[in-house]
Amino acid sequence: MSEGSSRYKALKRLRDMPERLSAFLQCMAAMRRIDGSVSTARAVEWVYSIQARFIRPTQNRDEILELLGILEPLRPRTILEIGTASGGTLFLLSRVAAPDAVLVSIDLPGGEFGGGYGRWRTPLYRSFARGDQRLFLIRADSHHVKTLQRLQTVISHGELDFLFIDGDHTYEGVRHDFEMYGRLVRAGGWIGFHDILPDPSDTMNEVHRFWRRIKDVHPHREIIGNRSGKYGIGLIRA
């Protein structure tokens, strides 16, 4: 990237800052109204609205709604999401979690899959917690042992109710996250994988290869929307 191009982008960010700040504050104000009394379907509808564009998830709407429908009756008390990006999925998970749940996000700044999120988003993401929920944000590489050690100060072996793997989409990356963090999931808990469908436009996405390898050796289910032609969520029982 040329110096002139970098300067232009920096100036554009400065010019757009008042509008972005206004939209950001509107998003936070509206989010406070999406509490436990709002139905899951209504929360999903809001998170895909223009008002919530700062946190809109990269998910098929029907698929995430079905996933939340599976989790909601369980009221999970411990949730780990690997790969948070814009934060919309983390927000929705906080709405179906128990009022005293512990939610943890692990996200790699500058990562190839999603690009990570800036520190300025931290107060927004922390505001997702409602009631007595506690939300922890770990901005680090999920593949590093030190990241696992940080997580274990919050969640112990066999305590996780739901693990959602949506970070590194290479075969080895998904395998590593599954083997490293899957052991923290309690017996009977769920492990979810995003992007289990092959996407010809994204050759780096190899989640579908790992999913084919493990799904038949575990009790599993697939959530696949009819209109997207990509994405897909896979679930296995721990």
FISE-654424 format. One record per residue: residue in one letter; z, x, y of N, C-alpha, C, O in turn. Coordinates in pm, whole numbers, padded with zeros to 5 digits, always signed. Atoms other than C-alpha are relative to their C-alpha. Example, Ala and Ser with C-alpha at 12.3 -4.5 7.8 and 13.67 -1.06 7.14 Angstrom:
<recs>
a+00000+00089-00119+00780+01230-00450+00000+00090+00120+00066+00194+00118;s-00006-00082-00119+00714+01367-00106+00073-00077+00109+00090-00026+00220;
</recs>
This chain:
<recs>
m+00000+00086-00120+00000+00000+00000+00000+00089+00124+00078+00184+00134;s+00011-00081-00120-00098+00138+00339+00118-00025+00093+00186-00127+00085;e-00109+00015-00097+00151+00196+00621-00023-00122+00088+00071-00194+00121;g+00032+00116-00083-00031-00065+00831+00031-00131-00070+00082-00225-00010;s-00027+00122+00077-00006-00324+00554+00149-00025-00013+00194-00139-00001;s-00146+00013+00011+00366-00256+00507+00060-00048+00131+00149-00133+00131;r-00051+00040-00130+00426-00290+00882-00032-00148+00027+00050-00222+00080;y+00039+00140-00021+00234-00620+00891+00092-00094-00079+00136-00196-00027;k-00087+00085+00082+00441-00763+00604+00141-00007+00057+00205-00112+00055;a-00134-00002-00059+00765-00654+00770+00006-00088+00125+00103-00162+00144;l+00004+00083-00121+00664-00817+01099-00012-00148-00035+00048-00232+00032;k+00015+00139+00043+00561-01135+00917+00134-00056-00048+00168-00170-00020;r-00132+00044+00047+00903-01152+00748+00091-00030+00118+00164-00129+00117;l-00083+00023-00119+01073-01118+01087-00042-00127+00073+00043-00204+00119;r+00050+00119-00070+00851-01385+01240+00040-00128-00073+00071-00229-00011;d-00029+00120+00079+00918-01627+00955+00150-00022-00022+00191-00124-00078;m-00141+00005+00033+01292-01557+00944+00071-00126+00051+00147-00186-00025;p-00070+00122-00045+01414-01848+01167-00032-00122-00085+00057-00200-00118;e+00040+00114+00083+01215-02100+00962+00062+00010-00139+00110-00089-00195;r-00056-00020+00133+01332-01949+00634+00152-00022+00002+00207-00082-00091;l-00144+00018-00010+01694-01942+00751+00034-00149+00010+00128-00196-00055;s-00023+00143-00014+01675-02308+00855-00016-00071-00134+00066-00154-00172;a+00025+00062+00131+01526-02408+00517+00109+00038-00099+00151-00043-00181;f-00106-00048+00089+01787-02196+00338+00128-00079+00022+00193-00121-00074;l-00123+00074-00032+02076-02369+00518-00013-00147-00041+00085-00207-00086;q+00022+00137+00044+01923-02710+00449+00015-00011-00151+00070-00109-00202;c-00011-00003+00147+01900-02618+00081+00147+00002-00041+00187-00073-00130;m-00142-00010+00034+02269-02520+00070+00073-00131+00031+00158-00175-00047;a-00065+00125-00037+02374-02839+00251-00034-00110-00100+00054-00186-00141;a+00041+00102+00095+02172-03060+00017+00060+00025-00137+00094-00069-00209;m-00051-00035+00132+02298-02873-00288+00144-00047-00018+00184-00082-00129;r-00140+00043+00009+02659-02963-00209+00011-00147-00039+00114-00191-00089;r-00002+00142+00035+02564-03328-00260-00041-00024-00145-00028-00136-00196;i+00040+00014+00140+02433-03260-00613+00120+00038-00085+00120+00144-00148;d-00123-00031+00073+02777-03275-00775-00001-00068-00137-00105-00116-00182;g-00010+00055+00134+02900-03402-01110-00030-00148-00009-00054-00199-00119;s+00027+00144+00004+02842-03764-01011-00149-00030-00002-00189-00144-00027;v+00145+00018+00000+02466-03711-00987-00053+00023-00141-00013+00119-00208;s+00054-00012+00136+02272-03762-01310-00080+00129-00014-00129+00184+00084;t+00077-00121+00026+02104-03465-01474-00145-00018+00042-00205+00072+00099;a+00140+00027-00038+01763-03627-01423-00017+00009+00151-00118+00061+00199;r+00008-00004-00146+01836-03665-01051+00011+00145+00050-00058+00183+00144;a-00014-00142-00039+01948-03300-01025-00130+00075-00025-00170+00158+00057;v+00128-00065+00030+01626-03188-01193-00106-00042+00102-00183+00041+00150;e+00096+00050-00099+01422-03408-00960+00019+00073+00134-00078+00110+00199;w-00026-00067-00128+01593-03250-00659-00041+00146-00003-00098+00195+00094;v+00024-00144+00003+01556-02891-00775-00150+00033+00005-00188+00145+00036;y+00144-00021-00012+01178-02936-00788-00056-00056+00131-00178-00055+00151;s+00045+00056-00127+01163-03095-00442-00024+00111+00103+00018+00225+00083;i+00027-00096-00107+01044-02922-00124+00130+00048+00062+00138+00161+00109;q-00129-00035-00059+01404-02924-00003+00066+00115-00075+00142+00193-00017;a-00064-00102+00085+01505-02697-00292-00095+00114-00034-00077+00182-00135;r+00101-00099+00036+01207-02462-00279+00056+00141-00014-00005+00224-00081;f-00060-00134+00013+01436-02159-00244+00050+00027-00141+00061+00143-00182;i-00056-00022+00133+01573-02215-00593-00083-00065-00111-00036-00076-00224;r+00082+00069+00101+01288-02392-00773-00021+00089-00123-00063+00204-00108;p+00011-00084+00120+01285-02269-01135-00144+00014-00048-00228-00074-00026;t+00131-00020+00064+00983-02126-01314+00009-00057-00140+00008+00017-00239;q-00018+00071+00127+01019-02383-01588-00089-00124+00002-00119-00179+00108;n+00062+00130+00012+00827-02680-01715+00109-00105+00020+00212-00100-00047;r-00105+00096-00037+01020-02975-01568+00049-00080-00121+00169-00099-00139;d-00039+00080+00116+01015-03183-01887+00080+00082-00101+00173+00032-00164;e-00069-00086+00096+01127-02888-02098+00143+00028+00044+00235+00019-00037;i-00136-00030-00046+01426-02798-01880+00086-00125-00005+00206-00117-00032;l-00075+00124+00007+01528-03164-01866+00045-00027-00143+00158-00071-00166;e-00038+00019+00140+01524-03184-02246+00109+00099-00042+00202+00062-00113;l-00104-00099+00031+01724-02862-02274+00135-00044+00055+00236-00037-00016;l-00125+00044-00062+01987-02995-02034+00056-00121-00074+00178-00136-00085;g-00045+00116+00077+02000-03317-02236+00069+00040-00130+00158-00030-00177;i-00065-00052+00122+02093-03113-02544+00136+00060+00034+00233+00042-00040;l-00123-00071-00037+02359-02910-02362+00106-00091+00061+00225-00071+00040;e-00095+00081-00076+02518-03181-02149+00111-00062-00084+00227-00055-00043;p-00110+00059+00080+02708-03364-02428+00099+00104-00051+00214+00071-00082;l-00086-00108+00051+02849-03026-02540+00094+00055+00107+00195+00117+00076;r-00078-00053-00112+02987-02941-02193+00039+00146-00025+00157+00178-00034;p-00031-00141+00030+02957-02565-02258+00096+00061+00101+00085+00038+00222;r-00102-00062-00086+03249-02363-02123-00033+00144+00033+00025+00203+00124;t+00043-00137-00030+03078-02023-02135-00152+00008-00014-00208-00026-00119;i+00146-00008-00003+02714-01963-02040-00041+00136+00055+00015+00183+00154;l+00060-00123-00050+02514-01643-01999-00149-00021+00013-00216-00063-00082;e+00144+00004-00024+02168-01638-01843-00048+00142+00029+00003+00208+00120;i+00062-00130-00025+01961-01320-01867-00134-00026+00066-00225-00079+00003;g+00121+00027-00078+01694-01335-01597+00020-00125+00084+00008-00236+00033;t-00036+00113-00086+01780-01555-01299-00105-00030+00107-00129-00145+00140;a+00107+00016-00099+01505-01495-01039+00042-00094+00113+00138-00066+00183;s-00026+00088-00115+01502-01789-00793+00129-00078-00013+00178-00132+00086;g-00133+00060+00016+01821-01935-00942+00003-00146-00041+00111-00199-00067;g+00000+00143+00029+01709-02290-01019+00057-00037-00135+00128-00137-00148;t-00053+00030+00133+01788-02276-01390+00150+00020-00004+00222-00059-00065;l-00145-00024-00005+02132-02127-01324+00070-00117+00068+00175-00161+00023;f-00056+00117-00069+02199-02411-01078+00011-00119-00094+00116-00184-00099;l+00000+00116+00089+02105-02675-01335+00099+00019-00116+00163-00076-00159;l-00097-00025+00108+02312-02509-01608+00143-00024+00049+00227-00072-00027;s-00135+00023-00053+02617-02524-01380+00030-00149+00006+00147-00188+00003;r-00021+00146-00010+02566-02902-01355+00030-00063-00134+00089-00171-00138;v-00031+00057+00131+02589-02960-01731+00116+00073-00067+00164+00031-00173;a-00113-00075+00055+02864-02702-01793+00131-00073+00027+00138-00162+00112;a-00133+00058-00019+03231-02794-01818+00050+00029+00141+00010+00129+00201;p-00051-00021-00136+03420-02828-01487+00074+00132+00018+00087+00181+00129;d-00071-00128-00009+03614-02511-01572-00078+00112-00069-00020+00210-00113;a+00083-00095+00072+03322-02320-01723-00009+00136+00069+00011+00147+00190;v+00034-00133-00049+03250-01949-01685-00150+00018-00019-00201+00008-00131;l+00144-00023+00004+02885-01882-01599-00030+00141+00049+00023+00185+00151;v+00035-00137-00037+02734-01534-01587-00151+00014+00006-00223-00034-00082;s+00141-00034-00014+02394-01422-01463-00015+00152-00006+00058+00225+00061;i+00040-00141+00000+02244-01084-01552-00145+00005+00046-00232-00058-00015;d+00135-00005-00054+01937-01000-01345-00028+00140+00053+00057+00199+00120;l+00036-00136-00037+01755-00672-01285-00072+00002+00136-00182-00053+00146;p+00069-00011-00129+01672-00598-00917-00132+00075-00016-00136+00184-00072;g+00132-00064+00009+01301-00520-00891-00061-00004-00138-00157+00068-00164;g+00053+00007+00136+01241-00613-01255-00142-00053-00004-00185-00125+00086;e+00141+00040+00011+00884-00669-01375-00016-00150-00024-00119-00207+00011;f+00011+00141+00035+00956-01023-01493+00089-00082+00093+00207-00103+00065;g-00077+00078-00096+01064-01229-01194+00036+00076+00125+00058+00015+00230;g-00022-00082-00118+01128-00939-00959+00143+00010+00049+00170+00078+00148;g-00138-00003-00046+01502-00994-00932+00017-00080+00128-00078-00142+00176;y-00027+00072-00125+01665-01144-00624+00075+00091+00096+00147+00182+00053;g-00065-00081-00102+01787-00996-00298+00148-00034+00012+00192-00142-00027;r-00145+00022-00015+02156-00958-00217+00030-00119+00091+00135-00181+00079;w-00024+00111-00093+02117-01220+00057+00013-00132-00074+00068-00228-00020;r-00011+00122+00079+02090-01481-00221+00137-00015-00068+00170-00123-00118;t-00127+00002+00073+02432-01393-00363+00092-00115+00043+00143-00186-00044;p-00086+00114-00038+02632-01645-00151-00056-00134-00046+00019-00224-00082;l+00063+00124+00046+02380-01915-00242+00029-00023-00148+00069-00133-00187;y-00022+00014+00143+02412-01850-00615+00147-00025-00032+00180-00104-00121;r-00143+00022+00025+02790-01830-00599+00042-00141+00036+00138-00195-00020;s-00033+00137-00039+02792-02169-00431-00038-00102-00107-00002-00220-00096;f+00034+00091+00109+02647-02319-00751+00125-00048-00074+00128-00160-00126;a-00122+00035+00074+02997-02318-00904+00066-00122+00063+00077-00132+00185;r-00066+00122-00049+03171-02655-00875+00132-00017-00074+00151+00034-00184;g-00131+00020+00062+03525-02765-00947+00070+00133-00022+00083+00214+00070;d-00069-00124+00034+03710-02487-01126-00092+00099-00071-00045+00194-00133;q+00093-00094+00062+03396-02315-01250+00008+00137+00067+00036+00148+00187;r+00009-00136-00053+03371-01938-01211-00138+00054-00033-00185+00042-00146;l+00135-00049+00018+03031-01777-01162-00005+00148+00037+00036+00188+00145;f+00006-00145-00018+02968-01404-01199-00146+00044+00002-00225+00004-00083;l+00136-00051-00014+02651-01226-01086-00001+00150-00028+00063+00228+00044;i+00013-00141+00035+02565-00896-01252-00144+00042+00027-00235+00004-00047;r+00134-00047-00035+02266-00730-01085-00021+00136-00065+00009+00239-00006;a+00014-00124+00076+02180-00473-01349-00097-00023-00116-00139-00136-00142;d+00090+00004+00115+01958-00392-01648+00078-00051-00121+00179+00009-00160;s-00070+00057+00115+02061-00609-01943+00000+00093-00120+00082+00077-00211;h+00010-00090+00115+01962-00329-02181+00099+00116+00004+00112+00189-00094;h-00095-00111-00012+02225-00085-02054+00136-00039-00059+00184-00151-00040;v-00131+00024+00062+02552-00055-02245+00104-00032+00108+00193-00113+00085;k-00097+00026-00107+02742-00049-01914-00006-00146+00047+00095-00202+00089;t+00012+00141-00037+02604-00396-01837+00075-00087-00099+00145-00180-00060;l-00074+00073+00103+02737-00527-02166+00150+00017+00019+00227-00078+00004;q-00143-00026-00021+03071-00363-02093+00054-00081+00118+00165-00132+00113;r-00042+00081-00115+03088-00536-01754+00012-00147-00041+00107-00215-00003;l-00004+00139+00046+03009-00868-01919+00125-00026-00084+00186-00132-00073;q-00113+00019+00092+03284-00817-02177+00134-00002+00071+00236-00034+00009;t-00124+00019-00075+03544-00805-01903+00019-00147+00037+00126-00189+00080;v-00003+00142-00034+03459-01172-01849-00008-00087-00125+00061-00189-00134;i+00024+00078+00121+03344-01298-02192+00021+00090-00121-00034+00199-00128;s-00029-00078+00121+03473-01177-02528-00096-00037-00114-00171-00134-00106;h+00081+00024+00120+03302-01158-02866+00026-00141-00054+00141-00181-00070;g-00013+00131+00061+03234-01503-03010+00042-00111+00094+00083-00218+00048;e-00043+00102-00097+03309-01694-02688-00115-00077+00064-00094-00187+00116;l+00111+00064-00070+02963-01780-02557-00041-00131-00069-00059-00135-00191;d+00053+00126+00051+02854-02141-02599-00152-00006+00010-00218-00065-00075;f+00145+00002-00018+02503-02087-02467-00047+00130+00064+00005+00171+00167;l+00066-00120-00051+02293-01775-02416-00146-00034+00025-00215-00081-00066;f+00140+00029-00034+01960-01814-02236-00069+00131+00034-00034+00196+00133;i+00070-00127-00015+01723-01517-02268-00132-00025+00072-00224-00087+00017;d+00118+00025-00083+01464-01518-01989-00024+00119+00093-00062+00103+00209;g+00015-00121-00081+01450-01158-01868-00123+00078-00039-00235+00033-00015;d+00110-00084+00047+01236-00879-02012-00078-00076-00108-00021-00113-00211;h+00080+00082+00092+00948-01061-02188-00080+00082-00101-00158+00026-00177;t+00065-00078+00104+00822-00767-02395+00070-00025-00133+00185-00071-00135;y-00059+00022+00134+00883-00784-02770+00131+00077-00013+00233+00021-00054;e-00121-00081+00014+01132-00498-02761+00109-00044+00097+00227-00037+00064;g-00098+00046-00096+01299-00634-02450+00074-00124-00048+00196-00132-00037;v-00063+00122+00052+01361-00977-02604+00087+00033-00121+00198-00017-00133;r-00078-00039+00118+01474-00821-02931+00131+00065+00041+00237+00036-00015;h-00120-00071-00045+01717-00597-02747+00104-00098+00056+00222-00089+00022;d-00094+00097-00057+01871-00885-02549+00061-00089-00108+00180-00121-00104;f-00049+00084+00110+01900-01097-02864+00105+00074-00082+00211+00018-00111;e-00092-00075+00085+02068-00825-03068+00125+00043+00075+00233+00052+00016;m-00112-00051-00079+02292-00703-02786+00097-00111+00040+00218-00092+00038;y-00085+00106-00053+02419-01037-02656+00018-00117-00096+00111-00197-00079;g-00014+00109+00097+02365-01274-02948+00131+00004-00074+00182-00100-00116;r-00128-00015+00073+02680-01136-03112+00117-00062+00077+00224-00085+00020;l-00107+00060-00079+02884-01283-02826+00004-00152-00013+00100-00216+00032;v+00008+00145+00012+02776-01638-02913+00086-00047-00116+00083+00013-00224;r-00088+00053+00105+03025-01843-03112-00083-00064-00110-00198-00103-00088;a+00065+00071+00110+02936-01989-03450-00025-00145+00042+00067-00214+00087;g+00036+00135-00041+02753-02314-03381-00052-00009+00141-00101-00114+00183;g+00054+00000-00136+02656-02212-03027-00151+00012-00002-00212+00032-00107;w+00145-00005-00012+02299-02207-02900-00046+00128+00069+00019+00179+00160;i+00070-00110-00067+02069-01918-02812-00138-00051+00037-00214-00095-00050;g+00129+00050-00047+01768-02013-02600-00091+00112+00043-00047+00215+00095;f+00104-00095-00041+01443-01826-02537-00102-00076+00084-00151-00181+00044;h+00104+00062-00083+01206-01909-02253-00134+00068-00024-00140+00187-00056;d+00137-00050+00013+00827-01867-02273-00036+00035-00144-00086+00144-00171;i+00031-00026+00142+00786-01897-02650-00146-00028-00033-00191+00002-00143;l+00142+00025+00023+00423-02007-02611-00083+00118+00052-00052+00172+00158;p+00086-00108-00050+00151-01741-02582-00074-00044+00124-00122-00158+00133;d+00068+00030-00126-00001-01726-02236-00113+00102+00017-00087+00218+00049;p+00113-00095-00009-00352-01572-02231-00009+00069+00136-00065+00178+00147;s+00007-00060-00133-00313-01506-01857+00110+00102+00024+00111+00169+00128;d-00112-00094-00016+00002-01297-01912+00017+00079-00129+00095+00041-00216;t-00001-00079+00123-00056-01030-02175+00131+00075-00022+00158+00120-00133;m-00128-00069+00015+00285-00872-02106+00105-00090-00066+00207-00040-00115;n-00095+00092+00061+00461-01184-02235-00015+00002-00151-00115-00046-00205;e+00003-00009+00146+00543-01118-02601+00116-00076-00064+00150-00052-00180;v-00111+00079+00054+00830-01364-02643-00043-00076-00124+00033-00089-00220;h+00050+00080+00113+00614-01571-02878-00002+00080-00130+00020+00024-00237;r-00001-00084+00120+00586-01277-03119+00139+00009-00058+00156-00005-00179;f-00137-00009+00051+00963-01236-03144+00048-00135-00050+00118-00143-00151;w-00041+00134+00042+01015-01612-03166-00054-00033-00139+00018-00089-00222;r+00056+00027+00133+00780-01637-03465+00076+00076-00108+00090+00028-00221;r-00072-00082+00098+00977-01361-03636+00135-00060-00038+00173-00056-00155;i-00139+00039+00029+01323-01516-03606+00020-00149-00025+00121-00188-00085;k-00031+00143+00000+01281-01892-03587+00020-00057-00140+00100-00149-00158;d-00010+00057+00134+01241-01954-03959+00118+00051-00080+00140+00006-00193;v-00119-00047+00070+01554-01762-04053+00127-00054+00065+00238-00014+00030;h-00114+00064-00067+01778-01972-03827-00029-00149+00013-00145-00189+00024;p+00022+00139-00042+01831-02344-03772-00053+00002+00143+00007+00065+00230;h+00062-00011-00131+01606-02399-03473-00068-00130+00042-00089-00221-00038;r+00082+00107-00053+01422-02641-03251-00083+00054+00115-00044+00149+00182;e+00089-00042-00107+01135-02608-03007-00015-00113+00101-00027-00230+00064;i+00021+00094-00109+01101-02778-02670-00130+00039+00068-00137+00141+00137;i+00132-00034-00051+00737-02785-02571-00058-00119+00075-00080-00225+00016;g+00061+00104-00081+00594-02991-02285-00146-00019-00038-00210+00073-00088;n+00136+00031+00041+00261-03158-02342-00105+00040+00103-00223+00046+00070;r+00099-00019-00106+00100-03072-02009-00015+00144+00046-00114+00176+00111;s+00001-00134-00061+00177-02708-01934-00097+00096-00066-00164+00173+00003;g+00084-00098+00069-00014-02517-02202+00063+00138-00004+00004+00230-00059;k-00074-00126+00006+00243-02238-02155+00148-00033+00009+00187-00149-00006;y-00146+00012-00002+00619-02184-02120+00053-00030-00141+00025+00045-00234;g-00063+00031+00127+00810-02352-02405+00137+00063-00011+00157+00178+00030;i-00135-00049+00020+01178-02315-02491+00033-00008-00149+00014-00112-00212;g-00045-00003+00140+01304-02211-02834+00152+00009-00005+00214+00079+00075;l-00145+00000+00018+01662-02275-02951+00034+00031-00144-00026-00025-00236;i-00052-00023+00134+01844-02132-03249+00151-00016+00002+00216+00008+00104;r-00144+00011+00016+02194-02200-03378+00057+00133-00043+00003+00198-00133;a-00065-00127+00037+02422-01899-03395+00080-00020-00129+00143+00073-00178;
</recs>
